[in-house]
Amino acid sequence: MPKPFILTVDDDPDVLRAVERDLRRQYGSRYRIMAAESGRAALEAVEQLKLRNDPLALFLVDQRMPGMSGVEFLEAALPLFPNAKRALLTAYADTDAAIRAINSARIDHYLMKPWDPPEERLYGVVDDLLDDWQASFRPTFEGIRIVGHRWSPQSSEVRDFLARNFIPYQWLNVETEETARQLMEFCKADVSQLPLVIFPDGSHLTRPTLNAVAHKLDLKTRAALPFYDLIVLGGGPAGLAAAVYGAADGLKTLLVEREAPGGQAGRSSRIENYLGFPSGLSGTDLARRAVTQARRFGAEILAPQEVVNMRVEGPSRVVTLSDGSEIGAHAILIATGIAFRKIDAHGVEELNGAGVYYYAPMTEALSYRDMDIYIVGGANSAGQAAIYFSQYAESVTMLVRGNSLSAGMSQYLEDQIKATKNIVVRLNSVVTSVTGTTRCEGITIRNIRTCEEETVAACALFVYAGAVPHTDWLANVVECDAQGYVLSGTHLLRDGKRPKNWGLDRDPFYLETSVPGIFVAGDVRHRSAKGVTSGVGEGAMAVKLVHQYLSQT
Ligand SMILES: Cc1cc2nc3c(=O)[nH]c(=O)nc-3n(C[C@H](O)[C@H](O)[C@H](O)COP(=O)(O)OP(=O)(O)OC[C@H]3O[C@@H](n4cnc5c(N)ncnc54)[C@H](O)[C@@H]3O)c2cc1C
């Protein structure tokens, strides 16, 4: 924890130096001593402390200062640090003013000048004040703070981005938190510029793009080398596994992830079917462990960074990133997974991020404490979400298109849902519209068997409606099936014939695409088993096949 501050203010430079010296000598090892020569300068310093979220333990302020008296300064500073202790330095003539200020500026103590010797006339009082402050002090949050509207899609996007990149943040709701309003004022930001993102060094960004936040946080978005042994596209379970095993096997490995490592699995509240974790683990936890492991073996991870193009140049495979840079490799692994399927309901797009969420991160659950929420979907991901949200929400209603849960859900999850009192399951149900001006307030549900419609109040709609691969940009390089899944291995052979332009005297390896040296693993692969375990397995297996490919070229 950073050392808390003691701020002393006096317009007389000699007195200021003396008090600063005495405070530093006695308290310098435990507190940072800050000195200001006027009330105005001190207020600016206090604003900076507030912006950096530094703790402030004590104000020790001269009463008689031109422009702004000690009491006036304390009255202005009080709302910013209401728990800091306040002591006035007064001359004998100012005693009455000091006594009156006990109420208006909530002065804890006043000290007479001069305070020599400090051992007798200063330290005893300051010790008491600091002990009192320590007793009620709760350490301040040291990371990034986000000020915004609870229902703002932009705020939710930044929060999601930070959470998925394992960066702790504090959320300050501008509608309910005084600190949020104060921070806006210091940063001269108005509501149209929210969200306001304040960094631990006191600097801030208004309504930032994710790239701007990533840049400010020094997240790695540029590759260190122009050429690698293996470039992995996508940081889901398949890509992360490939990065771990590729780097562990001594391949110069680069992983490029457009959002945050973890992929779909990063949104799972509890993966219960992963080998070796009998009580399950969250997707974020799995991703964090994998990222640490990959980095330990020397894999380089770029995130957020998107691959927008890929081409073959003789023996090299070259990818183009969204910033226009190009990187080459001996081999490439496509592990770009699948993206969430949108639902077709009136008004749903307008409220996306404002009460409507596709595969919401777990952190969103906290925003819906004691509220009534709805979940679309009947597969495992929807079931996990229902169980997780039910710990916070008043009620969770699952809207399932099919006529039973069993069709798309593992038995263990179905059992848990049945046993959870505040989860209701409505079968044969779809959402036809979502209403609300600034946020989701209601939804209309249609029963597809009876065609009856019902409009209900809903604070949030969480959608888990499956996913599709987005591989259009790859389709002119590697062969895909009609749905866009990438073909590999024997799926490429037509009547025993190898793919067009294949050019090698062997069949494609199991996870090799229609272009030698370009591999595919995980959910994006045609006929893959889908799931964390198979993604990890395929990512690991792809590395072995890359070795075989490299040994033959
Ligand atoms: C909420 C939820 C819960 C789930 N629970 C379970 C469970 O309990 N058990 C289980 O086995 N499975 C579960 N799944 C499914 C599982 O998460 C997926 O099968 C698995 O994540 C697939 O891994 P993947 O690496 O193939 O792809 P993904 O996880 O989809 O990862 C692909 C990654 O590639 C990135 N990417 C895409 N295009 C680009 C590009 N052009 N440039 C750079 N990066 C790109 C994406 O941002 C993404 O991070 C769950 C899924 C969800 C959504």
The ligand as an SDF file (V2000), in Angstrom:
LIG
                    3D

 53 58  0  0  0  0  0  0  0  0999 V2000
  -20.3830  -18.6630  -21.4770 C   0  0  0  0  0  0  0  0  0  0  0  0
  -19.7140  -19.9000  -22.0120 C   0  0  0  0  0  0  0  0  0  0  0  0
  -19.5470  -21.0110  -21.1860 C   0  0  0  0  0  0  0  0  0  0  0  0
  -18.9180  -22.1680  -21.6710 C   0  0  0  0  0  0  0  0  0  0  0  0
  -18.7330  -23.2310  -20.8280 N   0  0  0  0  0  0  0  0  0  0  0  0
  -18.0670  -24.3300  -21.2670 C   0  0  0  0  0  0  0  0  0  0  0  0
  -17.8060  -25.4180  -20.3830 C   0  0  0  0  0  0  0  0  0  0  0  0
  -18.1810  -25.4110  -19.2290 O   0  0  0  0  0  0  0  0  0  0  0  0
  -17.1200  -26.4760  -20.8740 N   0  0  0  0  0  0  0  0  0  0  0  0
  -16.6770  -26.5240  -22.1580 C   0  0  0  0  0  0  0  0  0  0  0  0
  -16.0400  -27.4990  -22.5450 O   0  0  0  0  0  0  0  0  0  0  0  0
  -16.9210  -25.5090  -23.0200 N   0  0  0  0  0  0  0  0  0  0  0  0
  -17.6020  -24.4180  -22.6110 C   0  0  0  0  0  0  0  0  0  0  0  0
  -17.8620  -23.3760  -23.4590 N   0  0  0  0  0  0  0  0  0  0  0  0
  -17.3810  -23.4910  -24.8580 C   0  0  0  0  0  0  0  0  0  0  0  0
  -15.8840  -23.1960  -24.9210 C   0  0  0  0  0  0  0  0  0  0  0  0
  -15.5990  -22.0040  -24.2380 O   0  0  0  0  0  0  0  0  0  0  0  0
  -15.4210  -23.1080  -26.3550 C   0  0  0  0  0  0  0  0  0  0  0  0
  -15.6990  -24.3340  -26.9690 O   0  0  0  0  0  0  0  0  0  0  0  0
  -13.9200  -22.8190  -26.4260 C   0  0  0  0  0  0  0  0  0  0  0  0
  -13.6280  -21.5750  -25.8300 O   0  0  0  0  0  0  0  0  0  0  0  0
  -13.4290  -22.8180  -27.8600 C   0  0  0  0  0  0  0  0  0  0  0  0
  -12.0910  -22.4800  -27.8460 O   0  0  0  0  0  0  0  0  0  0  0  0
  -11.3660  -21.8880  -29.1330 P   0  0  0  0  0  0  0  0  0  0  0  0
   -9.9770  -21.5700  -28.6910 O   0  0  0  0  0  0  0  0  0  0  0  0
  -11.5340  -22.8090  -30.2670 O   0  0  0  0  0  0  0  0  0  0  0  0
  -12.1450  -20.5610  -29.5470 O   0  0  0  0  0  0  0  0  0  0  0  0
  -12.6290  -19.2930  -28.7400 P   0  0  0  0  0  0  0  0  0  0  0  0
  -12.7500  -19.5760  -27.3080 O   0  0  0  0  0  0  0  0  0  0  0  0
  -13.8380  -18.8210  -29.4690 O   0  0  0  0  0  0  0  0  0  0  0  0
  -11.4340  -18.2620  -28.9220 O   0  0  0  0  0  0  0  0  0  0  0  0
  -11.1450  -17.6760  -30.1600 C   0  0  0  0  0  0  0  0  0  0  0  0
  -10.3980  -16.3860  -29.9340 C   0  0  0  0  0  0  0  0  0  0  0  0
   -9.9470  -15.8830  -31.1780 O   0  0  0  0  0  0  0  0  0  0  0  0
  -10.0490  -14.4710  -31.1770 C   0  0  0  0  0  0  0  0  0  0  0  0
  -10.1140  -14.0230  -32.5590 N   0  0  0  0  0  0  0  0  0  0  0  0
  -11.1110  -14.2240  -33.4530 C   0  0  0  0  0  0  0  0  0  0  0  0
  -10.8080  -13.6650  -34.6370 N   0  0  0  0  0  0  0  0  0  0  0  0
   -9.5780  -13.0830  -34.4780 C   0  0  0  0  0  0  0  0  0  0  0  0
   -8.7320  -12.3480  -35.3450 C   0  0  0  0  0  0  0  0  0  0  0  0
   -9.0730  -12.1040  -36.6180 N   0  0  0  0  0  0  0  0  0  0  0  0
   -7.5510  -11.8810  -34.8570 N   0  0  0  0  0  0  0  0  0  0  0  0
   -7.1840  -12.1430  -33.5680 C   0  0  0  0  0  0  0  0  0  0  0  0
   -7.9620  -12.8360  -32.7170 N   0  0  0  0  0  0  0  0  0  0  0  0
   -9.1390  -13.3100  -33.1690 C   0  0  0  0  0  0  0  0  0  0  0  0
  -11.3330  -14.2120  -30.4000 C   0  0  0  0  0  0  0  0  0  0  0  0
  -11.3540  -12.8980  -29.8660 O   0  0  0  0  0  0  0  0  0  0  0  0
  -11.2520  -15.2860  -29.3210 C   0  0  0  0  0  0  0  0  0  0  0  0
  -10.6370  -14.8120  -28.1520 O   0  0  0  0  0  0  0  0  0  0  0  0
  -18.4770  -22.2130  -23.0100 C   0  0  0  0  0  0  0  0  0  0  0  0
  -18.6650  -21.1020  -23.8580 C   0  0  0  0  0  0  0  0  0  0  0  0
  -19.2690  -19.9630  -23.3680 C   0  0  0  0  0  0  0  0  0  0  0  0
  -19.4440  -18.7730  -24.2770 C   0  0  0  0  0  0  0  0  0  0  0  0
  1  2  1  0
  2  3  1  0
  2 52  2  0
  3  4  2  0
  4  5  1  0
  4 50  1  0
  5  6  2  0
  6  7  1  0
  6 13  1  0
  7  8  2  0
  7  9  1  0
  9 10  1  0
 10 11  2  0
 10 12  1  0
 12 13  2  0
 13 14  1  0
 14 15  1  0
 14 50  1  0
 15 16  1  0
 16 17  1  0
 16 18  1  0
 18 19  1  0
 18 20  1  0
 20 21  1  0
 20 22  1  0
 22 23  1  0
 23 24  1  0
 24 25  2  0
 24 26  1  0
 24 27  1  0
 27 28  1  0
 28 29  2  0
 28 30  1  0
 28 31  1  0
 31 32  1  0
 32 33  1  0
 33 34  1  0
 33 48  1  0
 34 35  1  0
 35 36  1  0
 35 46  1  0
 36 37  1  0
 36 45  1  0
 37 38  2  0
 38 39  1  0
 39 40  1  0
 39 45  2  0
 40 41  1  0
 40 42  2  0
 42 43  1  0
 43 44  2  0
 44 45  1  0
 46 47  1  0
 46 48  1  0
 48 49  1  0
 50 51  2  0
 51 52  1  0
 52 53  1  0
M  END
$$$$
